[in-house]
Every structure is written in structure tokens, then in C-alpha cells.
Amino acid sequence: MLTDRRAVVSRGGYGSRVIVGSEETRLVVVRGNSASGKSSVAAGIRDRFGRGLALVGQDNLRRMVLRERDVAGGKNIGLIDTVARYSLDAGYHVVVEGIMYADRYGPMLEDLVGEHRGVSRCYYLDVPLAETFARHATKPDLDYLTQVTEQHLQGWYRERDLLPSGIETVIDASSTLEGTVARIVRETGLDQVRPIDS
């Protein structure tokens, strides 16, 4: 039974949740290793779409809001879930982006996708380790560069850390930033919905 556009559902994994969003809302999940281009892709989607699209970044919520290490059972997992669900229920389209290791974040992400009423698409940016080194060196955030070394990147790197349900589309390093953004906007139907007026 639907109540206030939501229905309580019980699923395995992350727990009992509610159906979120509407048939008009779009949910995009972008995952990949550090320096694979996730944040740039997410920002590109928002720039192309305009107002009415929420960016839910793992780094922002985990590192900046909670100042939490990335650990199994971390509190940021629930916070990412809560912010994404709130935004969808408020009528925003949502892009969730981050490394979000499959074994730690997978149950939450799969429940979120499964419980979203509208179009949901998940993407994994598959970039080789050597390319992540090269991309990391071009990042403009100098404080971040001094804290993160190639040894860190290598320690964090997980090759093709895909969600177990197989719901992700893999995009390899040959895809340009512009090409990846255009593909996601097209495949999610964000090019068919109107942004909120400025």
C-alpha cells in the first residue's frame, strides 16, 4: 500500500527501506578507483543538465562532513543513502559518485537502485592503475596531492570491483570525459527531462 508516494519494503542486505523518488526522477551511480574521473563525470552531468540535479559525493560526506576513514560499516554509507533518498523524494535527479568498494557499499547501492521508482543506471569507470597515476598528477587540489601518493593509489586500487548483481555498465579509459558524460545523460534520459528553472 502506498503512503505519501512511498511504500515500506523489506529486503535483504541493507535492511527495510521505503520506495523513493518518482517515475520522473533519475538516479545515476558512478563508481571507480581513485583518479578514474568519477567527480569530473558527475560535475559534467550536472553542468549539462542544470538545476534540479543533486550531487551526492562519497568524498564530501565521508571526508568533509563526517571526517571518517573508509571502513566496513562506516557511518558515511548510511549518510550517502539518506541524502540520495531525501533528494529523490524532493524531486531531484541524483548522481551518487565515489570509489564505494563493492563489499562495503554494494548492499546499500543495490537497495537504493532497487527501491527507486524512476530510471536508475549504474556505471563503473574502469581505468588501469598506470592511468590513475597520470590522472592524479593533473588534479588541481594541491593539498590533496601532497597527502595522496602513488603508494596510496596502489593500496586503494581494486581491479574491476563491480557490484555482484551485475547492474553496472563498464566504461573503459578510452572514453573521453565529454563522451562519458554525453553517454550517461542519453542513457538515463536526462536529456529528455527539463531542469528546474533558474
HUZIUR-V292630 format. One record per pair of residues at least 24 apart in sequence whose ideal C-beta (glycine too) atoms are under 10 Angstrom apart, sorted by the first residue. I is the first residue (numbers start at 1). J is the second residue. D is the distance in whole Angstrom. If there is no record, write none. Layout:
BEGIN
i=I j=J d=D
i=I j=J d=D
END
This chain:
BEGIN
i=4 j=89 d=9
i=5 j=89 d=7
i=5 j=117 d=8
i=6 j=85 d=10
i=6 j=89 d=7
i=6 j=115 d=9
i=6 j=117 d=9
i=7 j=115 d=9
i=7 j=117 d=10
i=9 j=111 d=9
i=9 j=114 d=9
i=9 j=115 d=6
i=11 j=107 d=9
i=11 j=110 d=9
i=11 j=111 d=6
i=11 j=114 d=7
i=11 j=115 d=8
i=12 j=107 d=8
i=12 j=110 d=10
i=12 j=111 d=9
i=13 j=106 d=8
i=13 j=107 d=4
i=13 j=108 d=8
i=13 j=109 d=10
i=13 j=110 d=6
i=13 j=111 d=6
i=13 j=114 d=9
i=14 j=77 d=8
i=14 j=78 d=9
i=14 j=81 d=7
i=14 j=105 d=10
i=14 j=106 d=9
i=14 j=107 d=4
i=14 j=108 d=5
i=14 j=109 d=9
i=14 j=110 d=8
i=14 j=111 d=4
i=14 j=112 d=8
i=14 j=114 d=10
i=14 j=115 d=10
i=15 j=78 d=10
i=15 j=81 d=10
i=15 j=107 d=9
i=15 j=108 d=9
i=15 j=111 d=8
i=16 j=111 d=10
i=17 j=81 d=8
i=17 j=85 d=8
i=17 j=108 d=10
i=17 j=111 d=6
i=17 j=112 d=8
i=17 j=114 d=9
i=17 j=115 d=5
i=18 j=85 d=8
i=18 j=89 d=9
i=18 j=115 d=7
i=19 j=85 d=10
i=19 j=88 d=10
i=19 j=89 d=10
i=19 j=114 d=9
i=19 j=115 d=5
i=19 j=116 d=8
i=19 j=117 d=6
i=20 j=81 d=10
i=20 j=84 d=8
i=20 j=85 d=5
i=20 j=86 d=9
i=20 j=87 d=9
i=20 j=88 d=5
i=20 j=89 d=6
i=20 j=94 d=9
i=20 j=112 d=8
i=20 j=115 d=6
i=20 j=116 d=6
i=20 j=117 d=7
i=20 j=118 d=9
i=21 j=84 d=9
i=21 j=85 d=8
i=21 j=87 d=9
i=21 j=88 d=4
i=21 j=89 d=6
i=21 j=90 d=9
i=21 j=91 d=8
i=21 j=92 d=9
i=21 j=93 d=9
i=21 j=94 d=8
i=21 j=112 d=10
i=21 j=115 d=9
i=21 j=116 d=5
i=21 j=117 d=5
i=21 j=118 d=5
i=21 j=119 d=9
i=21 j=120 d=9
i=22 j=88 d=8
i=22 j=89 d=8
i=22 j=91 d=7
i=22 j=116 d=9
i=22 j=117 d=6
i=22 j=118 d=6
i=23 j=116 d=10
i=23 j=117 d=6
i=23 j=118 d=5
i=23 j=119 d=8
i=24 j=91 d=8
i=24 j=93 d=9
i=24 j=117 d=9
i=24 j=118 d=6
i=24 j=119 d=9
i=24 j=189 d=10
i=24 j=193 d=7
i=25 j=52 d=10
i=25 j=87 d=9
i=25 j=88 d=5
i=25 j=89 d=9
i=25 j=90 d=9
i=25 j=91 d=7
i=25 j=92 d=7
i=25 j=93 d=6
i=25 j=94 d=7
i=25 j=116 d=7
i=25 j=117 d=7
i=25 j=118 d=4
i=25 j=119 d=8
i=25 j=120 d=9
i=25 j=193 d=9
i=26 j=53 d=8
i=26 j=88 d=9
i=26 j=92 d=9
i=26 j=93 d=4
i=26 j=94 d=7
i=26 j=95 d=9
i=26 j=116 d=9
i=26 j=118 d=6
i=26 j=119 d=5
i=26 j=120 d=8
i=26 j=121 d=8
i=26 j=184 d=10
i=26 j=185 d=9
i=26 j=188 d=5
i=26 j=189 d=6
i=26 j=190 d=6
i=26 j=192 d=10
i=26 j=193 d=7
i=27 j=56 d=10
i=27 j=84 d=7
i=27 j=85 d=10
i=27 j=87 d=9
i=27 j=88 d=6
i=27 j=92 d=10
i=27 j=93 d=7
i=27 j=94 d=5
i=27 j=95 d=8
i=27 j=96 d=7
i=27 j=109 d=10
i=27 j=112 d=7
i=27 j=113 d=7
i=27 j=115 d=10
i=27 j=116 d=5
i=27 j=117 d=9
i=27 j=118 d=7
i=27 j=119 d=7
i=27 j=120 d=4
i=27 j=121 d=8
i=27 j=122 d=9
i=27 j=188 d=8
i=28 j=53 d=9
i=28 j=56 d=10
i=28 j=93 d=8
i=28 j=94 d=7
i=28 j=95 d=5
i=28 j=96 d=7
i=28 j=97 d=8
i=28 j=119 d=9
i=28 j=120 d=8
i=28 j=121 d=6
i=28 j=122 d=8
i=28 j=123 d=7
i=28 j=184 d=6
i=28 j=185 d=9
i=28 j=187 d=9
i=28 j=188 d=6
i=28 j=190 d=8
i=29 j=56 d=9
i=29 j=84 d=9
i=29 j=94 d=9
i=29 j=95 d=8
i=29 j=96 d=5
i=29 j=97 d=8
i=29 j=98 d=9
i=29 j=100 d=8
i=29 j=105 d=9
i=29 j=109 d=6
i=29 j=110 d=10
i=29 j=112 d=8
i=29 j=113 d=7
i=29 j=120 d=8
i=29 j=121 d=7
i=29 j=122 d=4
i=29 j=123 d=7
i=29 j=124 d=9
i=29 j=163 d=9
i=29 j=167 d=9
i=29 j=168 d=8
i=30 j=57 d=10
i=30 j=95 d=6
i=30 j=96 d=7
i=30 j=97 d=4
i=30 j=98 d=8
i=30 j=100 d=9
i=30 j=121 d=9
i=30 j=122 d=8
i=30 j=123 d=5
i=30 j=124 d=8
i=30 j=125 d=7
i=30 j=168 d=10
i=30 j=171 d=9
i=30 j=180 d=9
i=30 j=184 d=8
i=31 j=58 d=9
i=31 j=96 d=9
i=31 j=97 d=7
i=31 j=98 d=7
i=31 j=99 d=7
i=31 j=100 d=5
i=31 j=101 d=9
i=31 j=102 d=8
i=31 j=105 d=8
i=31 j=106 d=10
i=31 j=109 d=8
i=31 j=122 d=7
i=31 j=123 d=7
i=31 j=124 d=5
i=31 j=125 d=7
i=31 j=161 d=8
i=31 j=162 d=9
i=31 j=163 d=8
i=31 j=168 d=7
i=32 j=97 d=9
i=32 j=98 d=9
i=32 j=99 d=7
i=32 j=100 d=9
i=32 j=123 d=8
i=32 j=124 d=6
i=32 j=125 d=3
i=32 j=126 d=7
i=32 j=127 d=6
i=32 j=132 d=9
i=32 j=158 d=10
i=32 j=160 d=10
i=32 j=161 d=9
i=32 j=168 d=10
i=32 j=170 d=10
i=32 j=171 d=9
i=32 j=173 d=10
i=33 j=99 d=6
i=33 j=101 d=10
i=33 j=124 d=10
i=33 j=125 d=8
i=33 j=126 d=9
i=33 j=127 d=6
i=33 j=128 d=9
i=33 j=129 d=8
i=33 j=131 d=10
i=33 j=132 d=6
i=33 j=135 d=10
i=33 j=153 d=8
i=33 j=156 d=7
i=33 j=157 d=5
i=33 j=158 d=7
i=33 j=159 d=8
i=33 j=160 d=10
i=33 j=161 d=8
i=34 j=59 d=10
i=34 j=98 d=10
i=34 j=99 d=6
i=34 j=127 d=10
i=34 j=132 d=6
i=34 j=135 d=9
i=34 j=136 d=7
i=34 j=139 d=10
i=34 j=148 d=8
i=34 j=152 d=8
i=34 j=153 d=6
i=34 j=154 d=10
i=34 j=155 d=10
i=34 j=156 d=5
i=34 j=157 d=7
i=35 j=125 d=10
i=35 j=127 d=7
i=35 j=129 d=10
i=35 j=131 d=8
i=35 j=132 d=4
i=35 j=133 d=8
i=35 j=134 d=8
i=35 j=135 d=4
i=35 j=136 d=4
i=35 j=137 d=9
i=35 j=138 d=9
i=35 j=139 d=7
i=35 j=148 d=9
i=35 j=153 d=7
i=35 j=156 d=10
i=35 j=157 d=10
i=36 j=99 d=8
i=36 j=124 d=9
i=36 j=125 d=4
i=36 j=126 d=8
i=36 j=127 d=4
i=36 j=128 d=10
i=36 j=131 d=8
i=36 j=132 d=6
i=36 j=135 d=7
i=36 j=136 d=10
i=36 j=157 d=10
i=36 j=171 d=9
i=36 j=173 d=8
i=37 j=97 d=10
i=37 j=125 d=6
i=37 j=127 d=7
i=37 j=131 d=10
i=37 j=132 d=9
i=37 j=135 d=7
i=37 j=171 d=9
i=37 j=173 d=9
i=37 j=175 d=9
i=37 j=176 d=10
i=37 j=177 d=6
i=37 j=180 d=7
i=37 j=181 d=10
i=38 j=95 d=10
i=38 j=96 d=10
i=38 j=97 d=5
i=38 j=98 d=7
i=38 j=99 d=8
i=38 j=100 d=9
i=38 j=123 d=9
i=38 j=124 d=10
i=38 j=125 d=6
i=38 j=127 d=10
i=39 j=97 d=6
i=39 j=98 d=9
i=39 j=139 d=9
i=40 j=97 d=10
i=40 j=125 d=10
i=40 j=135 d=9
i=40 j=139 d=10
i=40 j=177 d=6
i=40 j=180 d=9
i=40 j=181 d=9
i=41 j=95 d=8
i=41 j=97 d=7
i=41 j=123 d=8
i=41 j=125 d=7
i=41 j=171 d=9
i=41 j=175 d=10
i=41 j=177 d=7
i=41 j=180 d=5
i=41 j=181 d=6
i=41 j=183 d=10
i=41 j=184 d=7
i=42 j=95 d=5
i=42 j=96 d=8
i=42 j=97 d=4
i=42 j=98 d=9
i=42 j=181 d=9
i=42 j=184 d=9
i=43 j=95 d=9
i=43 j=97 d=9
i=43 j=177 d=10
i=43 j=181 d=9
i=44 j=95 d=10
i=44 j=177 d=6
i=44 j=178 d=7
i=44 j=180 d=8
i=44 j=181 d=4
i=44 j=182 d=9
i=44 j=184 d=9
i=44 j=185 d=9
i=45 j=93 d=9
i=45 j=95 d=6
i=45 j=97 d=9
i=45 j=180 d=9
i=45 j=181 d=6
i=45 j=182 d=10
i=45 j=184 d=6
i=45 j=185 d=6
i=45 j=188 d=9
i=45 j=190 d=7
i=46 j=93 d=9
i=46 j=95 d=7
i=46 j=181 d=10
i=46 j=190 d=10
i=46 j=195 d=10
i=47 j=181 d=8
i=48 j=178 d=10
i=48 j=181 d=6
i=48 j=182 d=8
i=48 j=184 d=9
i=48 j=185 d=6
i=48 j=190 d=8
i=48 j=191 d=8
i=48 j=195 d=10
i=49 j=93 d=7
i=49 j=95 d=9
i=49 j=181 d=10
i=49 j=185 d=7
i=49 j=188 d=10
i=49 j=190 d=5
i=49 j=191 d=8
i=49 j=193 d=8
i=49 j=194 d=10
i=49 j=195 d=6
i=49 j=196 d=10
i=50 j=190 d=10
i=50 j=194 d=9
i=50 j=195 d=3
i=50 j=196 d=7
i=50 j=197 d=9
i=50 j=198 d=8
i=51 j=92 d=9
i=51 j=195 d=5
i=51 j=196 d=4
i=51 j=197 d=7
i=51 j=198 d=6
i=52 j=87 d=10
i=52 j=90 d=10
i=52 j=91 d=8
i=52 j=92 d=6
i=52 j=93 d=6
i=52 j=193 d=9
i=52 j=194 d=8
i=52 j=195 d=5
i=52 j=196 d=4
i=52 j=197 d=9
i=53 j=87 d=9
i=53 j=92 d=6
i=53 j=93 d=5
i=53 j=94 d=7
i=53 j=95 d=7
i=53 j=190 d=8
i=53 j=193 d=10
i=53 j=195 d=7
i=53 j=196 d=9
i=54 j=83 d=8
i=54 j=84 d=8
i=54 j=86 d=9
i=54 j=87 d=4
i=54 j=88 d=8
i=54 j=90 d=8
i=54 j=92 d=4
i=54 j=93 d=7
i=54 j=94 d=5
i=54 j=95 d=7
i=54 j=96 d=9
i=55 j=83 d=10
i=55 j=87 d=9
i=55 j=92 d=10
i=55 j=94 d=8
i=55 j=95 d=5
i=55 j=96 d=8
i=55 j=97 d=7
i=56 j=80 d=6
i=56 j=81 d=9
i=56 j=82 d=10
i=56 j=83 d=5
i=56 j=84 d=5
i=56 j=85 d=10
i=56 j=86 d=10
i=56 j=87 d=7
i=56 j=88 d=10
i=56 j=92 d=10
i=56 j=94 d=6
i=56 j=95 d=7
i=56 j=96 d=5
i=56 j=97 d=7
i=56 j=98 d=9
i=57 j=83 d=10
i=57 j=95 d=9
i=57 j=96 d=8
i=57 j=97 d=6
i=57 j=98 d=6
i=58 j=96 d=8
i=58 j=97 d=7
i=58 j=98 d=2
i=58 j=99 d=7
i=58 j=100 d=6
i=58 j=105 d=8
i=59 j=97 d=9
i=59 j=98 d=6
i=59 j=99 d=8
i=59 j=144 d=9
i=60 j=97 d=10
i=60 j=98 d=9
i=61 j=96 d=10
i=61 j=98 d=9
i=62 j=98 d=8
i=62 j=99 d=10
i=62 j=100 d=10
i=63 j=144 d=10
i=70 j=98 d=9
i=70 j=99 d=7
i=70 j=100 d=9
i=70 j=101 d=8
i=70 j=104 d=7
i=70 j=105 d=9
i=70 j=156 d=8
i=71 j=104 d=8
i=72 j=101 d=9
i=72 j=103 d=7
i=72 j=104 d=5
i=72 j=105 d=10
i=73 j=104 d=8
i=74 j=104 d=7
i=74 j=105 d=9
i=76 j=100 d=10
i=76 j=104 d=10
i=76 j=105 d=9
i=77 j=104 d=7
i=77 j=105 d=6
i=77 j=107 d=9
i=77 j=108 d=5
i=77 j=109 d=9
i=78 j=108 d=7
i=80 j=105 d=8
i=80 j=108 d=7
i=80 j=109 d=9
i=80 j=112 d=9
i=81 j=105 d=9
i=81 j=107 d=10
i=81 j=108 d=5
i=81 j=109 d=8
i=81 j=111 d=8
i=81 j=112 d=6
i=84 j=108 d=9
i=84 j=109 d=9
i=84 j=112 d=6
i=84 j=116 d=9
i=85 j=111 d=10
i=85 j=112 d=7
i=85 j=115 d=8
i=85 j=116 d=9
i=88 j=112 d=9
i=88 j=115 d=10
i=88 j=116 d=6
i=88 j=117 d=8
i=88 j=118 d=8
i=88 j=120 d=10
i=89 j=117 d=10
i=91 j=196 d=8
i=92 j=196 d=8
i=93 j=118 d=8
i=93 j=119 d=9
i=93 j=188 d=8
i=93 j=189 d=10
i=93 j=190 d=6
i=93 j=193 d=7
i=93 j=195 d=9
i=93 j=196 d=10
i=94 j=118 d=10
i=94 j=120 d=9
i=95 j=123 d=10
i=95 j=184 d=9
i=95 j=188 d=9
i=95 j=190 d=9
i=96 j=122 d=9
i=97 j=123 d=9
i=97 j=125 d=10
i=99 j=156 d=7
i=99 j=157 d=10
i=99 j=158 d=8
i=99 j=161 d=8
i=100 j=161 d=9
i=100 j=163 d=9
i=101 j=156 d=9
i=101 j=158 d=7
i=101 j=161 d=6
i=102 j=158 d=8
i=102 j=160 d=10
i=102 j=161 d=5
i=102 j=162 d=6
i=102 j=163 d=5
i=102 j=164 d=7
i=102 j=165 d=10
i=102 j=168 d=9
i=103 j=158 d=9
i=103 j=161 d=8
i=103 j=163 d=10
i=103 j=164 d=9
i=105 j=163 d=9
i=106 j=161 d=9
i=106 j=162 d=9
i=106 j=163 d=5
i=106 j=164 d=6
i=106 j=165 d=8
i=106 j=167 d=10
i=107 j=163 d=10
i=107 j=164 d=10
i=109 j=163 d=6
i=109 j=165 d=9
i=109 j=167 d=9
i=109 j=168 d=9
i=110 j=163 d=6
i=110 j=164 d=8
i=110 j=165 d=6
i=110 j=167 d=7
i=113 j=163 d=9
i=113 j=165 d=9
i=113 j=167 d=6
i=113 j=168 d=10
i=114 j=165 d=9
i=114 j=167 d=9
i=118 j=188 d=9
i=118 j=189 d=9
i=118 j=193 d=10
i=119 j=187 d=9
i=119 j=188 d=6
i=119 j=189 d=6
i=119 j=190 d=9
i=119 j=192 d=10
i=119 j=193 d=10
i=120 j=167 d=8
i=120 j=188 d=8
i=121 j=167 d=9
i=121 j=168 d=9
i=121 j=169 d=7
i=121 j=184 d=7
i=121 j=187 d=6
i=121 j=188 d=5
i=121 j=189 d=9
i=121 j=190 d=10
i=122 j=162 d=9
i=122 j=163 d=7
i=122 j=165 d=9
i=122 j=166 d=10
i=122 j=167 d=5
i=122 j=168 d=4
i=122 j=169 d=7
i=123 j=168 d=6
i=123 j=169 d=5
i=123 j=170 d=8
i=123 j=171 d=6
i=123 j=180 d=8
i=123 j=183 d=9
i=123 j=184 d=6
i=123 j=187 d=9
i=123 j=188 d=10
i=124 j=160 d=8
i=124 j=161 d=8
i=124 j=162 d=6
i=124 j=163 d=8
i=124 j=167 d=10
i=124 j=168 d=4
i=124 j=169 d=7
i=124 j=170 d=5
i=124 j=171 d=7
i=124 j=172 d=10
i=125 j=168 d=10
i=125 j=170 d=8
i=125 j=171 d=6
i=125 j=172 d=8
i=125 j=173 d=8
i=125 j=175 d=8
i=125 j=180 d=7
i=126 j=159 d=9
i=126 j=160 d=6
i=126 j=161 d=10
i=126 j=162 d=9
i=126 j=168 d=10
i=126 j=170 d=5
i=126 j=171 d=7
i=126 j=172 d=5
i=126 j=173 d=7
i=126 j=174 d=10
i=126 j=175 d=10
i=127 j=157 d=10
i=127 j=171 d=9
i=127 j=172 d=8
i=127 j=173 d=5
i=127 j=174 d=10
i=127 j=175 d=10
i=128 j=157 d=9
i=128 j=159 d=9
i=128 j=172 d=9
i=128 j=173 d=6
i=129 j=153 d=7
i=129 j=154 d=7
i=129 j=157 d=5
i=129 j=159 d=8
i=130 j=173 d=10
i=131 j=172 d=10
i=131 j=173 d=5
i=132 j=156 d=9
i=132 j=157 d=7
i=132 j=173 d=9
i=133 j=157 d=10
i=135 j=173 d=9
END
